[in-house]
Amino acid sequence: MTISGDPPVRLLMAFQQAFPSLTPEWIVQAAGRDMWVAAIADSHDKFTVAVPDMEARAAFNVRSAKTKTTTMNRPLPHWARYPAGVLLVLRDFDAEIIGLQVVVVGTEPPGPRYEHAIGMAFAALWHHIHQKPYTTEALLELVERVRRDYVET
């Protein structure tokens, strides 16, 4: 397990509740945000993102993300468009895409800022997994691009 920083206990508890038989491989704090993510690789190239603070969960893959739908062909919730959009942008940069099971918790205010911070956490996680250096500014730029070109279109 790789841990970046000192994660809140509620993140570990939330991961255990969301994925009872699994242990996270990565625990990362989003740069410049009070947002944490715990994740484990998924062998099915699917992304399952649980956000206990919002009592929400969504599953998508690259194909469904392109159409802003879940793997069950339902509309992707607005908040889930941030991690889905980050996935698509990183794929455009020829990034290796692996499926993940993810839990995100934080103390950002509810609403657009919280949703944006989910995207920041997802982008930080990807960089951490692939050991790619990044700055807070680079993540902000990436997530802002996602907001402008994917979330709001």
C-alpha positions as CSV (number, residue, x, y, z in Angstrom):
1,M,0.0,0.0,0.0
2,T,1.3,3.5,-0.9
3,I,0.1,6.4,1.3
4,S,0.7,10.0,0.5
5,G,0.3,12.0,3.8
6,D,-1.8,11.2,6.9
7,P,-5.2,10.0,5.7
8,P,-8.4,10.5,7.7
9,V,-9.7,7.3,9.5
10,R,-13.1,7.9,7.9
11,L,-11.5,7.3,4.4
12,L,-10.3,3.9,5.5
13,M,-13.7,3.1,7.0
14,A,-15.5,4.3,3.9
15,F,-13.3,2.1,1.7
16,Q,-14.0,-0.9,3.9
17,Q,-17.7,-0.2,3.7
18,A,-17.7,0.3,-0.1
19,F,-15.4,-2.6,-0.9
20,P,-15.6,-5.0,2.1
21,S,-13.2,-7.7,0.8
22,L,-10.5,-5.3,-0.5
23,T,-7.6,-3.3,0.8
24,P,-6.6,-0.1,-0.9
25,E,-3.3,-0.1,-2.9
26,W,-3.1,3.7,-3.0
27,I,-4.1,6.5,-0.7
28,V,-3.6,10.0,-1.9
29,Q,-4.5,13.5,-0.9
30,A,-5.5,15.9,-3.8
31,A,-2.9,18.6,-4.1
32,G,-4.2,21.9,-2.6
33,R,-7.5,20.3,-1.4
34,D,-8.8,18.6,1.7
35,M,-9.9,15.7,-0.4
36,W,-8.6,12.1,-0.1
37,V,-8.9,9.1,-2.3
38,A,-8.2,5.4,-1.7
39,A,-8.1,3.0,-4.6
40,I,-7.3,-0.5,-5.8
41,A,-6.8,-1.7,-9.4
42,D,-9.8,-3.3,-11.1
43,S,-9.0,-6.1,-13.6
44,H,-12.1,-5.3,-15.7
45,D,-11.0,-1.8,-17.0
46,K,-14.0,-0.4,-15.1
47,F,-14.0,2.6,-12.7
48,T,-16.2,2.4,-9.7
49,V,-16.2,5.6,-7.7
50,A,-17.9,5.9,-4.3
51,V,-18.4,9.2,-2.6
52,P,-19.8,8.6,0.9
53,D,-20.1,12.3,1.6
54,M,-22.7,12.5,-1.1
55,E,-24.1,9.0,-0.6
56,A,-23.2,8.4,-4.2
57,R,-21.6,5.8,-6.4
58,A,-21.0,5.5,-10.1
59,A,-19.4,3.0,-12.4
60,F,-18.1,3.8,-15.9
61,N,-15.4,2.7,-18.4
62,V,-13.7,4.6,-21.2
63,R,-16.5,3.7,-23.7
64,S,-19.3,4.8,-21.4
65,A,-17.4,7.9,-20.3
66,K,-17.4,9.1,-23.9
67,T,-21.2,9.2,-24.0
68,K,-21.5,10.5,-20.4
69,T,-23.2,7.3,-19.2
70,T,-22.5,4.7,-16.6
71,T,-21.7,1.1,-17.5
72,M,-25.5,0.4,-16.9
73,N,-26.2,2.9,-19.7
74,R,-27.7,5.5,-17.3
75,P,-26.7,9.2,-17.4
76,L,-23.5,9.8,-15.6
77,P,-24.2,11.9,-12.4
78,H,-22.8,15.4,-12.7
79,W,-20.2,14.9,-10.0
80,A,-19.0,11.7,-11.7
81,R,-18.3,13.6,-14.9
82,Y,-15.2,15.0,-13.3
83,P,-13.3,11.7,-12.8
84,A,-14.7,10.4,-16.2
85,G,-13.5,13.5,-17.9
86,V,-10.1,13.3,-16.3
87,L,-9.9,9.7,-17.5
88,L,-10.6,10.8,-21.1
89,V,-8.1,13.6,-21.1
90,L,-5.4,11.4,-19.7
91,R,-6.2,8.8,-22.3
92,D,-5.8,11.5,-25.0
93,F,-2.2,11.9,-23.6
94,D,-1.6,8.2,-24.3
95,A,-1.7,7.5,-20.6
96,E,-2.0,3.8,-19.6
97,I,-5.5,3.3,-18.4
98,I,-6.2,0.8,-15.7
99,G,-9.6,0.2,-14.0
100,L,-10.0,1.3,-10.4
101,Q,-12.2,0.9,-7.5
102,V,-12.1,4.3,-5.7
103,V,-13.5,6.0,-2.6
104,V,-13.3,9.8,-2.2
105,V,-13.9,11.7,1.0
106,G,-13.2,15.3,1.9
107,T,-14.2,18.4,3.7
108,E,-14.7,20.7,0.8
109,P,-18.0,22.6,0.7
110,P,-20.8,20.7,-1.0
111,G,-21.6,21.7,-4.6
112,P,-19.5,22.7,-7.5
113,R,-16.3,23.0,-5.5
114,Y,-16.7,19.5,-4.0
115,E,-17.3,18.1,-7.5
116,H,-14.2,19.9,-8.9
117,A,-12.2,18.6,-6.0
118,I,-13.2,15.0,-6.9
119,G,-11.6,15.6,-10.3
120,M,-8.5,17.0,-8.6
121,A,-8.3,13.8,-6.4
122,F,-8.8,11.5,-9.3
123,A,-6.1,13.3,-11.3
124,A,-3.6,13.3,-8.4
125,L,-4.3,9.6,-7.9
126,W,-3.5,8.8,-11.6
127,H,-0.3,10.8,-11.3
128,H,0.6,9.0,-8.1
129,I,-0.1,5.5,-9.5
130,H,2.0,6.2,-12.6
131,Q,4.7,8.0,-10.6
132,K,4.4,11.1,-12.8
133,P,5.4,14.4,-11.2
134,Y,2.8,17.1,-11.1
135,T,2.1,20.5,-9.6
136,T,-1.1,21.8,-8.1
137,E,-1.3,24.3,-11.0
138,A,-1.1,21.5,-13.6
139,L,-3.9,19.5,-11.9
140,L,-6.0,22.7,-11.7
141,E,-5.4,23.3,-15.4
142,L,-6.3,19.7,-16.2
143,V,-9.5,19.7,-14.2
144,E,-10.5,23.1,-15.5
145,R,-10.2,21.7,-19.0
146,V,-12.4,18.8,-18.0
147,R,-15.0,21.2,-16.6
148,R,-15.0,23.4,-19.6
149,D,-14.8,20.7,-22.4
150,Y,-16.6,17.8,-20.8
151,V,-18.6,18.5,-17.7
152,E,-20.4,21.6,-19.0
153,T,-21.0,20.4,-22.6
